[in-house]
Amino acid sequence: MRNPGAGPIAVALCFLLRSDIVDGDTVDGDTAGLSVLLGRKKAGFGAGKVVGVGGKLEAGESSLQAACREVFEETGVLVRPEHLERAGRIFFDFPANPDWNMDTDLFVARRWEGEPAESDEIVPAWYRVDALPLADMWHDAGNWLPLALTGSAPQLRIVLNRDNETVAAVLPLPR
Ligand SMILES: Nc1[nH]c(=O)nc2c1ncn2[C@H]1C[C@H](O)[C@@H](COP(=O)(O)OP(=O)(O)OP(=O)(O)O)O1
């Protein structure tokens, strides 16, 4: 994937959050009536899985800039950096393949311009936050995605097993 021995890959993910509640509706719970934009990955790392929209930082880029660029490249939606909210940080730790280690900044956005459209990389779709498609995602998604989408700002190191799929441990990240 990249130069052996280099540090973790810096990644940014951005979750667009849409309120489905129309005026006058009443709902129970924090997440009822909220949907998130995820994407079915067509190629590359994690192909076939439903994943967060985002990807690797380019040289000289901040994670904020990368999140906006990746959302645009992968879905055609324009998100402005000032509309991103930090939503946590996850270190994906692949002990069997350390070259895959990723240090991932999470963002949510509640404002954007445009409608998501399919790209070469993903098929975007809206999912209810209280019914996330966890069976189609990375095994670890249930450990951090609901927390990130409900404002808990998880800061976690997710250690994968040697199968590079199942979760060996979920540890706090030093702040
Ligand atoms: N354990 C894990 N759980 C998860 O939910 N997402 C993970 C993960 N490990 C990696 N990812 C995500 C983070 C990142 O968005 C993505 C890999 O980065 P990219 O999408 O940029 O990779 P690709 O190889 O497809 O990209 P390019 O070749 O740069 O187009 O995988």
PDBQT file of the ligand as one rigid body, heavy atoms in Angstrom, charges set to zero:
ROOT
HETATM    1  N1  LIG A 201     -11.042  -0.554  10.656  1.00  0.00    +0.000 N 
HETATM    2  C1  LIG A 201     -11.649   0.388   9.924  1.00  0.00    +0.000 A 
HETATM    3  N2  LIG A 201     -12.945   0.711  10.133  1.00  0.00    +0.000 N 
HETATM    4  C2  LIG A 201     -13.583   1.666   9.383  1.00  0.00    +0.000 A 
HETATM    5  O1  LIG A 201     -14.777   1.895   9.625  1.00  0.00    +0.000 OA
HETATM    6  N3  LIG A 201     -12.963   2.358   8.395  1.00  0.00    +0.000 NA
HETATM    7  C3  LIG A 201     -11.688   2.060   8.190  1.00  0.00    +0.000 A 
HETATM    8  C4  LIG A 201     -10.972   1.084   8.918  1.00  0.00    +0.000 A 
HETATM    9  N4  LIG A 201      -9.691   1.035   8.441  1.00  0.00    +0.000 NA
HETATM   10  C5  LIG A 201      -9.650   1.939   7.464  1.00  0.00    +0.000 A 
HETATM   11  N5  LIG A 201     -10.824   2.572   7.307  1.00  0.00    +0.000 N 
HETATM   12  C6  LIG A 201     -11.144   3.592   6.329  1.00  0.00    +0.000 C 
HETATM   13  C7  LIG A 201     -10.521   4.899   6.611  1.00  0.00    +0.000 C 
HETATM   14  C8  LIG A 201     -10.307   5.451   5.196  1.00  0.00    +0.000 C 
HETATM   15  O2  LIG A 201     -11.394   6.269   4.850  1.00  0.00    +0.000 OA
HETATM   16  C9  LIG A 201     -10.349   4.269   4.267  1.00  0.00    +0.000 C 
HETATM   17  C10 LIG A 201      -9.059   4.037   3.497  1.00  0.00    +0.000 C 
HETATM   18  O3  LIG A 201      -8.667   5.183   2.856  1.00  0.00    +0.000 OA
HETATM   19  P1  LIG A 201      -9.027   5.477   1.354  1.00  0.00    +0.000 P 
HETATM   20  O4  LIG A 201     -10.493   5.396   1.138  1.00  0.00    +0.000 OA
HETATM   21  O5  LIG A 201      -8.365   6.752   0.975  1.00  0.00    +0.000 OA
HETATM   22  O6  LIG A 201      -8.311   4.233   0.683  1.00  0.00    +0.000 OA
HETATM   23  P2  LIG A 201      -8.215   3.824  -0.839  1.00  0.00    +0.000 P 
HETATM   24  O7  LIG A 201      -7.084   2.844  -0.894  1.00  0.00    +0.000 OA
HETATM   25  O8  LIG A 201      -9.531   3.381  -1.357  1.00  0.00    +0.000 OA
HETATM   26  O9  LIG A 201      -7.903   5.230  -1.446  1.00  0.00    +0.000 OA
HETATM   27  P3  LIG A 201      -7.066   5.811  -2.640  1.00  0.00    +0.000 P 
HETATM   28  O10 LIG A 201      -6.249   4.705  -3.179  1.00  0.00    +0.000 OA
HETATM   29  O11 LIG A 201      -6.299   6.893  -1.926  1.00  0.00    +0.000 OA
HETATM   30  O12 LIG A 201      -8.152   6.336  -3.529  1.00  0.00    +0.000 OA
HETATM   31  O13 LIG A 201     -10.622   3.149   5.085  1.00  0.00    +0.000 OA
ENDROOT
TORSDOF 0
